[in-house]
């Protein structure tokens, strides 16, 4: 909280040690790692990505982690994720040991 309230700048290494930076890379490898990470995300169900983003944002409004976890099942994107065709496809792909063929395709947003 102190960093947020004071605006204190931190190094990439300190951000990593505090847990709000995922990776530290050289500037020469930055684009390569960004593309690699985006491709890993694109392999996931679009429904699960939308649900994760919505749950992460809306959970900040809850008073406790327990309340946030309980309430996430009421969020519209989580409901779509758990009840949609991609939920079935994910399980089938896992059981059949193949890559999933997600029903909803990614849309580029700028």
Buried (B, 14 or more C-beta within 10 A) or exposed (E): EEEEEEEEEEEEEBBBEEEEBEEEEEEEEEEEBEEEEEEEEEEBBBBBBBBBEBBEEBBEEBEEEEEBEEBBEEBEBBEBBEEBEBBEBBEEBEEEEEEBEBEEEEEEEE
